[in-house]
Amino acid sequence: MPIIEKKTVSAMNKAGGKGEIFITHLLTPAEMGDKCAMFAKVRIPAGASLGVHKHTGNTETYHILQGTALYTDNDKTYPVKAGDTTFCADGDTHGIETLGEEDLIFIALIINTK
């Protein structure tokens, strides 16, 4: 079984969020084909966020591995913690903001619907 090389990129104020976030791509576009747009581990440091954004033509799932956060699902917000899983449907909006002093780490999966 081949080991997949991971690439980490950073983004400032992603989708209008606060601060810098770090995305480690776990599969390349070639490995995902046309069904999946992203499979990654995301780290959002304390005090940072990924802004509220809309999904069009795809869905996104977050599985929280570490930390606590405030998750925005359309017009509602919910606290999330390690072990929780969220789902953003095609056409919906979502965002997430780290709470507390511990970095938030989650797996993000974007599946194309069209």
Biopython code that builds the backbone (N, CA, C, O; Angstrom):
import numpy as np
from Bio.PDB.StructureBuilder import StructureBuilder

atoms = [
    (1, "MET", "N", (0.850, -1.178, 0.000)),
    (1, "MET", "CA", (0.000, 0.000, 0.000)),
    (1, "MET", "C", (0.892, 1.236, 0.000)),
    (1, "MET", "O", (1.747, 1.379, 0.875)),
    (2, "PRO", "N", (0.705, 2.133, -0.972)),
    (2, "PRO", "CA", (1.527, 3.345, -1.011)),
    (2, "PRO", "C", (1.097, 4.352, 0.059)),
    (2, "PRO", "O", (-0.087, 4.477, 0.373)),
    (3, "ILE", "N", (2.063, 5.052, 0.599)),
    (3, "ILE", "CA", (1.788, 6.135, 1.545)),
    (3, "ILE", "C", (1.553, 7.399, 0.728)),
    (3, "ILE", "O", (2.331, 7.721, -0.169)),
    (4, "ILE", "N", (0.486, 8.106, 1.042)),
    (4, "ILE", "CA", (0.130, 9.308, 0.298)),
    (4, "ILE", "C", (0.844, 10.511, 0.897)),
    (4, "ILE", "O", (0.795, 10.735, 2.107)),
    (5, "GLU", "N", (1.501, 11.276, 0.050)),
    (5, "GLU", "CA", (2.170, 12.494, 0.497)),
    (5, "GLU", "C", (1.125, 13.570, 0.778)),
    (5, "GLU", "O", (0.234, 13.812, -0.036)),
    (6, "LYS", "N", (1.246, 14.208, 1.930)),
    (6, "LYS", "CA", (0.292, 15.237, 2.336)),
    (6, "LYS", "C", (0.891, 16.616, 2.105)),
    (6, "LYS", "O", (2.087, 16.827, 2.305)),
    (7, "LYS", "N", (0.046, 17.555, 1.680)),
    (7, "LYS", "CA", (0.485, 18.927, 1.453)),
    (7, "LYS", "C", (-0.350, 19.851, 2.323)),
    (7, "LYS", "O", (-1.579, 19.813, 2.271)),
    (8, "THR", "N", (0.314, 20.686, 3.127)),
    (8, "THR", "CA", (-0.386, 21.649, 3.974)),
    (8, "THR", "C", (-0.269, 23.036, 3.369)),
    (8, "THR", "O", (0.812, 23.472, 2.974)),
    (9, "VAL", "N", (-1.408, 23.722, 3.304)),
    (9, "VAL", "CA", (-1.443, 25.108, 2.831)),
    (9, "VAL", "C", (-2.101, 25.951, 3.915)),
    (9, "VAL", "O", (-2.859, 25.440, 4.740)),
    (10, "SER", "N", (-1.804, 27.240, 3.904)),
    (10, "SER", "CA", (-2.460, 28.132, 4.861)),
    (10, "SER", "C", (-3.288, 29.150, 4.099)),
    (10, "SER", "O", (-3.037, 29.436, 2.929)),
    (11, "ALA", "N", (-4.290, 29.693, 4.798)),
    (11, "ALA", "CA", (-5.146, 30.718, 4.198)),
    (11, "ALA", "C", (-5.472, 31.753, 5.265)),
    (11, "ALA", "O", (-5.796, 31.412, 6.402)),
    (12, "MET", "N", (-5.382, 33.013, 4.882)),
    (12, "MET", "CA", (-5.732, 34.107, 5.783)),
    (12, "MET", "C", (-7.175, 34.529, 5.523)),
    (12, "MET", "O", (-7.598, 34.655, 4.374)),
    (13, "ASN", "N", (-7.918, 34.743, 6.594)),
    (13, "ASN", "CA", (-9.288, 35.255, 6.520)),
    (13, "ASN", "C", (-10.137, 34.477, 5.513)),
    (13, "ASN", "O", (-10.869, 35.070, 4.721)),
    (14, "LYS", "N", (-10.034, 33.158, 5.548)),
    (14, "LYS", "CA", (-10.740, 32.270, 4.608)),
    (14, "LYS", "C", (-12.246, 32.480, 4.693)),
    (14, "LYS", "O", (-12.832, 32.400, 5.772)),
    (15, "ALA", "N", (-12.864, 32.747, 3.558)),
    (15, "ALA", "CA", (-14.315, 32.980, 3.446)),
    (15, "ALA", "C", (-14.773, 34.110, 4.370)),
    (15, "ALA", "O", (-15.897, 34.094, 4.871)),
    (16, "GLY", "N", (-13.901, 35.080, 4.588)),
    (16, "GLY", "CA", (-14.249, 36.202, 5.461)),
    (16, "GLY", "C", (-14.056, 35.920, 6.939)),
    (16, "GLY", "O", (-14.491, 36.703, 7.783)),
    (17, "GLY", "N", (-13.409, 34.808, 7.259)),
    (17, "GLY", "CA", (-13.154, 34.456, 8.657)),
    (17, "GLY", "C", (-12.017, 35.275, 9.246)),
    (17, "GLY", "O", (-11.492, 36.189, 8.611)),
    (18, "LYS", "N", (-11.648, 34.925, 10.479)),
    (18, "LYS", "CA", (-10.602, 35.651, 11.206)),
    (18, "LYS", "C", (-9.321, 34.827, 11.255)),
    (18, "LYS", "O", (-9.353, 33.625, 11.520)),
    (19, "GLY", "N", (-8.206, 35.478, 10.999)),
    (19, "GLY", "CA", (-6.909, 34.854, 11.202)),
    (19, "GLY", "C", (-6.540, 33.835, 10.132)),
    (19, "GLY", "O", (-7.136, 33.772, 9.057)),
    (20, "GLU", "N", (-5.524, 33.037, 10.479)),
    (20, "GLU", "CA", (-4.953, 32.059, 9.548)),
    (20, "GLU", "C", (-5.435, 30.656, 9.902)),
    (20, "GLU", "O", (-5.492, 30.285, 11.074)),
    (21, "ILE", "N", (-5.781, 29.884, 8.878)),
    (21, "ILE", "CA", (-6.130, 28.478, 9.070)),
    (21, "ILE", "C", (-5.165, 27.632, 8.243)),
    (21, "ILE", "O", (-4.512, 28.135, 7.329)),
    (22, "PHE", "N", (-5.081, 26.342, 8.574)),
    (22, "PHE", "CA", (-4.143, 25.439, 7.918)),
    (22, "PHE", "C", (-4.907, 24.218, 7.417)),
    (22, "PHE", "O", (-5.647, 23.582, 8.167)),
    (23, "ILE", "N", (-4.718, 23.899, 6.134)),
    (23, "ILE", "CA", (-5.428, 22.792, 5.497)),
    (23, "ILE", "C", (-4.400, 21.788, 4.996)),
    (23, "ILE", "O", (-3.555, 22.118, 4.164)),
    (24, "THR", "N", (-4.475, 20.561, 5.505)),
    (24, "THR", "CA", (-3.601, 19.484, 5.055)),
    (24, "THR", "C", (-4.415, 18.580, 4.148)),
    (24, "THR", "O", (-5.299, 17.858, 4.609)),
    (25, "HIS", "N", (-4.115, 18.621, 2.857)),
    (25, "HIS", "CA", (-4.842, 17.804, 1.886)),
    (25, "HIS", "C", (-4.403, 16.354, 2.039)),
    (25, "HIS", "O", (-3.217, 16.041, 1.933)),
    (26, "LEU", "N", (-5.366, 15.472, 2.289)),
    (26, "LEU", "CA", (-5.067, 14.066, 2.526)),
    (26, "LEU", "C", (-5.086, 13.248, 1.239)),
    (26, "LEU", "O", (-4.482, 12.177, 1.173)),
    (27, "LEU", "N", (-5.777, 13.748, 0.217)),
    (27, "LEU", "CA", (-5.784, 13.137, -1.111)),
    (27, "LEU", "C", (-5.632, 14.233, -2.153)),
    (27, "LEU", "O", (-6.075, 15.362, -1.942)),
    (28, "THR", "N", (-5.014, 13.908, -3.263)),
    (28, "THR", "CA", (-4.867, 14.862, -4.361)),
    (28, "THR", "C", (-6.119, 14.835, -5.237)),
    (28, "THR", "O", (-6.902, 13.889, -5.159)),
    (29, "PRO", "N", (-6.318, 15.861, -6.073)),
    (29, "PRO", "CA", (-7.458, 15.835, -7.003)),
    (29, "PRO", "C", (-7.469, 14.575, -7.879)),
    (29, "PRO", "O", (-8.534, 14.022, -8.153)),
    (30, "ALA", "N", (-6.306, 14.126, -8.312)),
    (30, "ALA", "CA", (-6.239, 12.921, -9.149)),
    (30, "ALA", "C", (-6.736, 11.696, -8.388)),
    (30, "ALA", "O", (-7.398, 10.832, -8.962)),
    (31, "GLU", "N", (-6.420, 11.621, -7.113)),
    (31, "GLU", "CA", (-6.860, 10.481, -6.299)),
    (31, "GLU", "C", (-8.358, 10.524, -6.007)),
    (31, "GLU", "O", (-8.995, 9.482, -5.854)),
    (32, "MET", "N", (-8.922, 11.738, -5.929)),
    (32, "MET", "CA", (-10.349, 11.870, -5.606)),
    (32, "MET", "C", (-11.250, 11.742, -6.824)),
    (32, "MET", "O", (-12.429, 11.417, -6.682)),
    (33, "GLY", "N", (-10.726, 11.989, -8.011)),
    (33, "GLY", "CA", (-11.561, 11.933, -9.201)),
    (33, "GLY", "C", (-12.573, 13.069, -9.209)),
    (33, "GLY", "O", (-12.342, 14.110, -8.595)),
    (34, "ASP", "N", (-13.691, 12.878, -9.899)),
    (34, "ASP", "CA", (-14.674, 13.952, -10.024)),
    (34, "ASP", "C", (-15.782, 13.888, -8.977)),
    (34, "ASP", "O", (-16.669, 14.742, -8.982)),
    (35, "LYS", "N", (-15.759, 12.931, -8.104)),
    (35, "LYS", "CA", (-16.813, 12.777, -7.080)),
    (35, "LYS", "C", (-16.542, 13.581, -5.816)),
    (35, "LYS", "O", (-17.471, 13.959, -5.102)),
    (36, "CYS", "N", (-15.285, 13.837, -5.546)),
    (36, "CYS", "CA", (-14.892, 14.482, -4.292)),
    (36, "CYS", "C", (-14.019, 15.701, -4.602)),
    (36, "CYS", "O", (-13.072, 15.612, -5.383)),
    (37, "ALA", "N", (-14.346, 16.830, -3.988)),
    (37, "ALA", "CA", (-13.578, 18.059, -4.220)),
    (37, "ALA", "C", (-12.473, 18.256, -3.185)),
    (37, "ALA", "O", (-11.462, 18.895, -3.473)),
    (38, "MET", "N", (-12.662, 17.704, -1.968)),
    (38, "MET", "CA", (-11.632, 17.865, -0.938)),
    (38, "MET", "C", (-11.801, 16.816, 0.151)),
    (38, "MET", "O", (-12.912, 16.516, 0.586)),
    (39, "PHE", "N", (-10.676, 16.272, 0.576)),
    (39, "PHE", "CA", (-10.595, 15.410, 1.760)),
    (39, "PHE", "C", (-9.369, 15.903, 2.495)),
    (39, "PHE", "O", (-8.246, 15.686, 2.041)),
    (40, "ALA", "N", (-9.571, 16.581, 3.653)),
    (40, "ALA", "CA", (-8.460, 17.264, 4.298)),
    (40, "ALA", "C", (-8.613, 17.296, 5.810)),
    (40, "ALA", "O", (-9.704, 17.127, 6.354)),
    (41, "LYS", "N", (-7.482, 17.519, 6.470)),
    (41, "LYS", "CA", (-7.467, 17.817, 7.905)),
    (41, "LYS", "C", (-7.271, 19.322, 8.022)),
    (41, "LYS", "O", (-6.349, 19.886, 7.433)),
    (42, "VAL", "N", (-8.148, 19.966, 8.789)),
    (42, "VAL", "CA", (-8.106, 21.419, 8.933)),
    (42, "VAL", "C", (-7.764, 21.758, 10.375)),
    (42, "VAL", "O", (-8.307, 21.170, 11.309)),
    (43, "ARG", "N", (-6.849, 22.721, 10.546)),
    (43, "ARG", "CA", (-6.508, 23.225, 11.878)),
    (43, "ARG", "C", (-6.817, 24.709, 11.915)),
    (43, "ARG", "O", (-6.314, 25.488, 11.105)),
    (44, "ILE", "N", (-7.662, 25.089, 12.878)),
    (44, "ILE", "CA", (-7.999, 26.496, 13.081)),
    (44, "ILE", "C", (-7.516, 26.875, 14.475)),
    (44, "ILE", "O", (-8.080, 26.416, 15.468)),
    (45, "PRO", "N", (-6.477, 27.708, 14.563)),
    (45, "PRO", "CA", (-5.940, 28.095, 15.870)),
    (45, "PRO", "C", (-6.959, 28.860, 16.711)),
    (45, "PRO", "O", (-7.950, 29.386, 16.204)),
    (46, "ALA", "N", (-6.684, 28.904, 18.002)),
    (46, "ALA", "CA", (-7.517, 29.675, 18.931)),
    (46, "ALA", "C", (-7.661, 31.101, 18.422)),
    (46, "ALA", "O", (-6.686, 31.713, 17.987)),
    (47, "GLY", "N", (-8.878, 31.628, 18.477)),
    (47, "GLY", "CA", (-9.141, 32.993, 18.045)),
    (47, "GLY", "C", (-9.399, 33.154, 16.561)),
    (47, "GLY", "O", (-9.701, 34.257, 16.107)),
    (48, "ALA", "N", (-9.287, 32.075, 15.791)),
    (48, "ALA", "CA", (-9.479, 32.156, 14.341)),
    (48, "ALA", "C", (-10.788, 31.478, 13.931)),
    (48, "ALA", "O", (-11.427, 30.790, 14.727)),
    (49, "SER", "N", (-11.167, 31.687, 12.673)),
    (49, "SER", "CA", (-12.412, 31.100, 12.176)),
    (49, "SER", "C", (-12.352, 30.902, 10.669)),
    (49, "SER", "O", (-11.509, 31.474, 9.977)),
    (50, "LEU", "N", (-13.258, 30.088, 10.191)),
    (50, "LEU", "CA", (-13.541, 29.919, 8.773)),
    (50, "LEU", "C", (-14.905, 30.560, 8.571)),
    (50, "LEU", "O", (-15.897, 30.093, 9.131)),
    (51, "GLY", "N", (-14.966, 31.615, 7.785)),
    (51, "GLY", "CA", (-16.186, 32.399, 7.643)),
    (51, "GLY", "C", (-17.352, 31.631, 7.037)),
    (51, "GLY", "O", (-17.170, 30.586, 6.412)),
    (52, "VAL", "N", (-18.530, 32.157, 7.230)),
    (52, "VAL", "CA", (-19.745, 31.555, 6.678)),
    (52, "VAL", "C", (-19.685, 31.658, 5.154)),
    (52, "VAL", "O", (-19.443, 32.729, 4.597)),
    (53, "HIS", "N", (-19.909, 30.523, 4.495)),
    (53, "HIS", "CA", (-19.850, 30.457, 3.039)),
    (53, "HIS", "C", (-20.896, 29.474, 2.524)),
    (53, "HIS", "O", (-21.331, 28.577, 3.247)),
    (54, "LYS", "N", (-21.291, 29.652, 1.273)),
    (54, "LYS", "CA", (-22.337, 28.830, 0.659)),
    (54, "LYS", "C", (-21.722, 27.715, -0.174)),
    (54, "LYS", "O", (-20.692, 27.897, -0.823)),
    (55, "HIS", "N", (-22.373, 26.561, -0.144)),
    (55, "HIS", "CA", (-21.963, 25.440, -0.985)),
    (55, "HIS", "C", (-22.933, 25.306, -2.150)),
    (55, "HIS", "O", (-24.143, 25.186, -1.960)),
    (56, "THR", "N", (-22.388, 25.330, -3.345)),
    (56, "THR", "CA", (-23.175, 25.188, -4.554)),
    (56, "THR", "C", (-22.555, 24.079, -5.398)),
    (56, "THR", "O", (-21.395, 24.176, -5.799)),
    (57, "GLY", "N", (-23.317, 23.040, -5.663)),
    (57, "GLY", "CA", (-22.806, 21.922, -6.444)),
    (57, "GLY", "C", (-22.055, 20.898, -5.632)),
    (57, "GLY", "O", (-21.486, 19.958, -6.187)),
    (58, "ASN", "N", (-22.045, 21.068, -4.297)),
    (58, "ASN", "CA", (-21.378, 20.096, -3.438)),
    (58, "ASN", "C", (-21.918, 20.182, -2.008)),
    (58, "ASN", "O", (-22.654, 21.107, -1.662)),
    (59, "THR", "N", (-21.540, 19.211, -1.194)),
    (59, "THR", "CA", (-21.869, 19.181, 0.232)),
    (59, "THR", "C", (-20.557, 19.155, 1.003)),
    (59, "THR", "O", (-19.511, 18.813, 0.449)),
    (60, "GLU", "N", (-20.614, 19.521, 2.297)),
    (60, "GLU", "CA", (-19.397, 19.433, 3.108)),
    (60, "GLU", "C", (-19.723, 18.891, 4.487)),
    (60, "GLU", "O", (-20.684, 19.306, 5.135)),
    (61, "THR", "N", (-18.897, 17.956, 4.913)),
    (61, "THR", "CA", (-19.000, 17.351, 6.236)),
    (61, "THR", "C", (-17.740, 17.680, 7.015)),
    (61, "THR", "O", (-16.632, 17.596, 6.485)),
    (62, "TYR", "N", (-17.916, 18.061, 8.297)),
    (62, "TYR", "CA", (-16.794, 18.231, 9.221)),
    (62, "TYR", "C", (-16.921, 17.150, 10.288)),
    (62, "TYR", "O", (-18.008, 16.933, 10.822)),
    (63, "HIS", "N", (-15.820, 16.471, 10.603)),
    (63, "HIS", "CA", (-15.773, 15.573, 11.764)),
    (63, "HIS", "C", (-14.720, 16.141, 12.706)),
    (63, "HIS", "O", (-13.532, 16.160, 12.385)),
    (64, "ILE", "N", (-15.168, 16.605, 13.877)),
    (64, "ILE", "CA", (-14.299, 17.293, 14.827)),
    (64, "ILE", "C", (-13.414, 16.278, 15.554)),
    (64, "ILE", "O", (-13.911, 15.327, 16.157)),
    (65, "LEU", "N", (-12.102, 16.492, 15.491)),
    (65, "LEU", "CA", (-11.130, 15.621, 16.158)),
    (65, "LEU", "C", (-10.640, 16.191, 17.482)),
    (65, "LEU", "O", (-10.381, 15.443, 18.425)),
    (66, "GLN", "N", (-10.510, 17.516, 17.557)),
    (66, "GLN", "CA", (-9.947, 18.163, 18.741)),
    (66, "GLN", "C", (-10.534, 19.560, 18.879)),
    (66, "GLN", "O", (-10.791, 20.246, 17.890)),
    (67, "GLY", "N", (-10.740, 19.965, 20.125)),
    (67, "GLY", "CA", (-11.155, 21.331, 20.413)),
    (67, "GLY", "C", (-12.661, 21.520, 20.458)),
    (67, "GLY", "O", (-13.440, 20.577, 20.315)),
    (68, "THR", "N", (-13.040, 22.779, 20.663)),
    (68, "THR", "CA", (-14.446, 23.165, 20.691)),
    (68, "THR", "C", (-14.622, 24.360, 19.757)),
    (68, "THR", "O", (-13.685, 25.121, 19.514)),
    (69, "ALA", "N", (-15.839, 24.507, 19.240)),
    (69, "ALA", "CA", (-16.081, 25.580, 18.284)),
    (69, "ALA", "C", (-17.549, 25.955, 18.278)),
    (69, "ALA", "O", (-18.400, 25.260, 18.833)),
    (70, "LEU", "N", (-17.816, 27.077, 17.631)),
    (70, "LEU", "CA", (-19.178, 27.506, 17.365)),
    (70, "LEU", "C", (-19.399, 27.296, 15.867)),
    (70, "LEU", "O", (-18.742, 27.924, 15.037)),
    (71, "TYR", "N", (-20.339, 26.398, 15.533)),
    (71, "TYR", "CA", (-20.629, 26.048, 14.145)),
    (71, "TYR", "C", (-21.879, 26.791, 13.700)),
    (71, "TYR", "O", (-22.898, 26.755, 14.389)),
    (72, "THR", "N", (-21.812, 27.464, 12.558)),
    (72, "THR", "CA", (-22.960, 28.153, 11.987)),
    (72, "THR", "C", (-23.525, 27.299, 10.863)),
    (72, "THR", "O", (-22.815, 26.938, 9.925)),
    (73, "ASP", "N", (-24.816, 26.979, 10.970)),
    (73, "ASP", "CA", (-25.542, 26.199, 9.972)),
    (73, "ASP", "C", (-26.691, 27.068, 9.478)),
    (73, "ASP", "O", (-27.711, 27.202, 10.154)),
    (74, "ASN", "N", (-26.523, 27.659, 8.299)),
    (74, "ASN", "CA", (-27.472, 28.637, 7.777)),
    (74, "ASN", "C", (-27.615, 29.765, 8.795)),
    (74, "ASN", "O", (-26.645, 30.489, 9.021)),
    (75, "ASP", "N", (-28.761, 29.946, 9.409)),
    (75, "ASP", "CA", (-28.972, 31.064, 10.330)),
    (75, "ASP", "C", (-28.874, 30.678, 11.807)),
    (75, "ASP", "O", (-29.165, 31.501, 12.675)),
    (76, "LYS", "N", (-28.470, 29.440, 12.107)),
    (76, "LYS", "CA", (-28.393, 28.982, 13.494)),
    (76, "LYS", "C", (-26.952, 28.642, 13.852)),
    (76, "LYS", "O", (-26.162, 28.259, 12.990)),
    (77, "THR", "N", (-26.618, 28.787, 15.137)),
    (77, "THR", "CA", (-25.283, 28.427, 15.601)),
    (77, "THR", "C", (-25.393, 27.378, 16.700)),
    (77, "THR", "O", (-26.338, 27.372, 17.489)),
    (78, "TYR", "N", (-24.402, 26.495, 16.731)),
    (78, "TYR", "CA", (-24.368, 25.394, 17.686)),
    (78, "TYR", "C", (-22.947, 25.211, 18.199)),
    (78, "TYR", "O", (-21.992, 25.388, 17.443)),
    (79, "PRO", "N", (-22.792, 24.861, 19.473)),
    (79, "PRO", "CA", (-21.456, 24.474, 19.939)),
    (79, "PRO", "C", (-21.141, 23.059, 19.438)),
    (79, "PRO", "O", (-22.016, 22.193, 19.419)),
    (80, "VAL", "N", (-19.887, 22.831, 19.035)),
    (80, "VAL", "CA", (-19.441, 21.502, 18.633)),
    (80, "VAL", "C", (-18.143, 21.184, 19.359)),
    (80, "VAL", "O", (-17.413, 22.078, 19.788)),
    (81, "LYS", "N", (-17.873, 19.891, 19.485)),
    (81, "LYS", "CA", (-16.694, 19.425, 20.217)),
    (81, "LYS", "C", (-16.166, 18.156, 19.559)),
    (81, "LYS", "O", (-16.783, 17.620, 18.638)),
    (82, "ALA", "N", (-15.027, 17.683, 20.038)),
    (82, "ALA", "CA", (-14.432, 16.453, 19.515)),
    (82, "ALA", "C", (-15.462, 15.325, 19.521)),
    (82, "ALA", "O", (-16.152, 15.101, 20.515)),
    (83, "GLY", "N", (-15.552, 14.622, 18.393)),
    (83, "GLY", "CA", (-16.493, 13.526, 18.230)),
    (83, "GLY", "C", (-17.757, 13.917, 17.477)),
    (83, "GLY", "O", (-18.485, 13.046, 17.002)),
    (84, "ASP", "N", (-18.030, 15.223, 17.360)),
    (84, "ASP", "CA", (-19.219, 15.692, 16.641)),
    (84, "ASP", "C", (-18.967, 15.713, 15.137)),
    (84, "ASP", "O", (-17.836, 15.891, 14.684)),
    (85, "THR", "N", (-20.047, 15.527, 14.367)),
    (85, "THR", "CA", (-19.991, 15.597, 12.909)),
    (85, "THR", "C", (-21.069, 16.552, 12.427)),
    (85, "THR", "O", (-22.210, 16.494, 12.885)),
    (86, "THR", "N", (-20.704, 17.433, 11.498)),
    (86, "THR", "CA", (-21.661, 18.388, 10.930)),
    (86, "THR", "C", (-21.820, 18.092, 9.441)),
    (86, "THR", "O", (-20.974, 17.439, 8.831)),
    (87, "PHE", "N", (-22.929, 18.590, 8.861)),
    (87, "PHE", "CA", (-23.185, 18.388, 7.435)),
    (87, "PHE", "C", (-23.800, 19.645, 6.847)),
    (87, "PHE", "O", (-24.785, 20.163, 7.374)),
    (88, "CYS", "N", (-23.226, 20.137, 5.760)),
    (88, "CYS", "CA", (-23.749, 21.286, 5.032)),
    (88, "CYS", "C", (-24.236, 20.792, 3.674)),
    (88, "CYS", "O", (-23.441, 20.334, 2.853)),
    (89, "ALA", "N", (-25.532, 20.886, 3.440)),
    (89, "ALA", "CA", (-26.132, 20.408, 2.194)),
    (89, "ALA", "C", (-25.856, 21.371, 1.038)),
    (89, "ALA", "O", (-25.529, 22.539, 1.249)),
    (90, "ASP", "N", (-25.990, 20.869, -0.158)),
    (90, "ASP", "CA", (-25.870, 21.686, -1.369)),
    (90, "ASP", "C", (-26.875, 22.831, -1.296)),
    (90, "ASP", "O", (-28.064, 22.606, -1.071)),
    (91, "GLY", "N", (-26.395, 24.060, -1.485)),
    (91, "GLY", "CA", (-27.250, 25.243, -1.423)),
    (91, "GLY", "C", (-27.307, 25.899, -0.055)),
    (91, "GLY", "O", (-27.847, 26.998, 0.072)),
    (92, "ASP", "N", (-26.765, 25.256, 0.970)),
    (92, "ASP", "CA", (-26.774, 25.801, 2.330)),
    (92, "ASP", "C", (-25.471, 26.537, 2.624)),
    (92, "ASP", "O", (-24.521, 26.485, 1.843)),
    (93, "THR", "N", (-25.446, 27.232, 3.779)),
    (93, "THR", "CA", (-24.255, 27.946, 4.221)),
    (93, "THR", "C", (-23.787, 27.398, 5.564)),
    (93, "THR", "O", (-24.573, 26.860, 6.344)),
    (94, "HIS", "N", (-22.487, 27.547, 5.815)),
    (94, "HIS", "CA", (-21.941, 27.171, 7.121)),
    (94, "HIS", "C", (-20.605, 27.875, 7.345)),
    (94, "HIS", "O", (-19.989, 28.395, 6.414)),
    (95, "GLY", "N", (-20.178, 27.877, 8.603)),
    (95, "GLY", "CA", (-18.894, 28.431, 9.013)),
    (95, "GLY", "C", (-18.569, 27.889, 10.393)),
    (95, "GLY", "O", (-19.424, 27.291, 11.047)),
    (96, "ILE", "N", (-17.340, 28.096, 10.836)),
    (96, "ILE", "CA", (-16.940, 27.557, 12.141)),
    (96, "ILE", "C", (-15.883, 28.454, 12.773)),
    (96, "ILE", "O", (-14.995, 28.964, 12.089)),
    (97, "GLU", "N", (-15.991, 28.640, 14.090)),
    (97, "GLU", "CA", (-15.063, 29.502, 14.837)),
    (97, "GLU", "C", (-14.583, 28.768, 16.077)),
    (97, "GLU", "O", (-15.381, 28.239, 16.851)),
    (98, "THR", "N", (-13.269, 28.744, 16.253)),
    (98, "THR", "CA", (-12.672, 28.087, 17.413)),
    (98, "THR", "C", (-13.063, 28.810, 18.696)),
    (98, "THR", "O", (-13.045, 30.039, 18.761)),
    (99, "LEU", "N", (-13.417, 28.030, 19.717)),
    (99, "LEU", "CA", (-13.690, 28.560, 21.054)),
    (99, "LEU", "C", (-12.588, 28.088, 21.993)),
    (99, "LEU", "O", (-12.030, 27.010, 21.792)),
    (100, "GLY", "N", (-12.271, 28.864, 22.998)),
    (100, "GLY", "CA", (-11.269, 28.471, 23.978)),
    (100, "GLY", "C", (-9.860, 28.648, 23.466)),
    (100, "GLY", "O", (-9.627, 29.313, 22.457)),
    (101, "GLU", "N", (-8.914, 28.039, 24.179)),
    (101, "GLU", "CA", (-7.486, 28.211, 23.896)),
    (101, "GLU", "C", (-6.884, 27.082, 23.067)),
    (101, "GLU", "O", (-5.754, 27.203, 22.592)),
    (102, "GLU", "N", (-7.613, 25.997, 22.889)),
    (102, "GLU", "CA", (-7.091, 24.842, 22.155)),
    (102, "GLU", "C", (-7.408, 24.978, 20.665)),
    (102, "GLU", "O", (-8.505, 25.396, 20.294)),
    (103, "ASP", "N", (-6.435, 24.621, 19.812)),
    (103, "ASP", "CA", (-6.692, 24.620, 18.374)),
    (103, "ASP", "C", (-7.840, 23.668, 18.046)),
    (103, "ASP", "O", (-7.995, 22.624, 18.680)),
    (104, "LEU", "N", (-8.632, 24.039, 17.059)),
    (104, "LEU", "CA", (-9.685, 23.175, 16.530)),
    (104, "LEU", "C", (-9.090, 22.380, 15.372)),
    (104, "LEU", "O", (-8.462, 22.947, 14.479)),
    (105, "ILE", "N", (-9.291, 21.065, 15.393)),
    (105, "ILE", "CA", (-8.825, 20.204, 14.306)),
    (105, "ILE", "C", (-9.992, 19.335, 13.867)),
    (105, "ILE", "O", (-10.659, 18.705, 14.688)),
    (106, "PHE", "N", (-10.230, 19.309, 12.544)),
    (106, "PHE", "CA", (-11.314, 18.470, 12.036)),
    (106, "PHE", "C", (-10.972, 17.943, 10.646)),
    (106, "PHE", "O", (-10.114, 18.483, 9.948)),
    (107, "ILE", "N", (-11.665, 16.880, 10.268)),
    (107, "ILE", "CA", (-11.581, 16.345, 8.920)),
    (107, "ILE", "C", (-12.694, 17.007, 8.118)),
    (107, "ILE", "O", (-13.833, 17.076, 8.579)),
    (108, "ALA", "N", (-12.374, 17.493, 6.921)),
    (108, "ALA", "CA", (-13.354, 18.107, 6.032)),
    (108, "ALA", "C", (-13.445, 17.264, 4.761)),
    (108, "ALA", "O", (-12.435, 16.896, 4.161)),
    (109, "LEU", "N", (-14.684, 16.970, 4.371)),
    (109, "LEU", "CA", (-14.938, 16.187, 3.173)),
    (109, "LEU", "C", (-15.946, 16.929, 2.308)),
    (109, "LEU", "O", (-17.082, 17.145, 2.732)),
    (110, "ILE", "N", (-15.548, 17.323, 1.100)),
    (110, "ILE", "CA", (-16.455, 17.974, 0.161)),
    (110, "ILE", "C", (-16.756, 16.989, -0.967)),
    (110, "ILE", "O", (-15.863, 16.544, -1.688)),
    (111, "ILE", "N", (-18.052, 16.661, -1.094)),
    (111, "ILE", "CA", (-18.495, 15.731, -2.133)),
    (111, "ILE", "C", (-19.293, 16.497, -3.182)),
    (111, "ILE", "O", (-20.230, 17.223, -2.850)),
    (112, "ASN", "N", (-18.921, 16.332, -4.442)),
    (112, "ASN", "CA", (-19.634, 16.992, -5.537)),
    (112, "ASN", "C", (-21.000, 16.344, -5.737)),
    (112, "ASN", "O", (-21.134, 15.121, -5.693)),
    (113, "THR", "N", (-22.001, 17.177, -5.956)),
    (113, "THR", "CA", (-23.363, 16.666, -6.178)),
    (113, "THR", "C", (-23.775, 16.759, -7.641)),
    (113, "THR", "O", (-24.785, 16.185, -8.046)),
    (114, "LYS", "N", (-22.997, 17.476, -8.424)),
    (114, "LYS", "CA", (-23.341, 17.642, -9.852)),
    (114, "LYS", "C", (-22.188, 17.219, -10.722)),
    (114, "LYS", "O", (-22.283, 17.284, -11.947)),
]
sb = StructureBuilder()
sb.init_structure("model")
sb.init_model(0)
sb.init_chain("A")
sb.init_seg("    ")
for serial, (resi, resn, name, xyz) in enumerate(atoms, 1):
    if name == "N":
        sb.init_residue(resn, " ", resi, " ")
    sb.init_atom(name, np.array(xyz, "f"), 0.0, 1.0, " ", f" {name:<3s}", serial, name[0])
structure = sb.get_structure()
